Amino acid sequence: MEREYIRDRTLEGHESARTRGKSIGGASVTDDAMLAVALHLREQNLSLRDIAARLVITKGKKKGQNPSPATVLRMLREHDEQPKYRPNHGLSRQLAKDQRFLGPWS
C-alpha cells in the first residue's frame, strides 16, 4: 500500500515536471557525429555490441566511455523512423501538381 502511494506521488511529480517543460531522465549522450559513425558501421554489418564498442561518448559525465548497445539501437531506430527528405524539383514538381488534380486514385 505504501509502495503504491509512493509510486502515485512520483508519477504525479513527473507529470507536473513535464507540464512545466522539464525533461525526465538522463542527459543525451548521442550526437550527430556518433549517429553518422554508427550508420557507417551498420552498413558494414557489424553487431550492435561491436558498434557500441567502437563509439565514444564525447560530452557529459560519461565522456570517454562507450554507449550501451541499447543506446545504439535506440539511436539507429529513431533515425530509421524519421521521414526521409525528398527534394521536390523539376519533374517531381510537375508530378506533384498533377497528383493534386488526379488525387490518390491515379
Helices and strands as residue ranges (DSSP letters): H 2-19, H 32-43, H 48-54, H 69-81, H 91-102, G 103-105
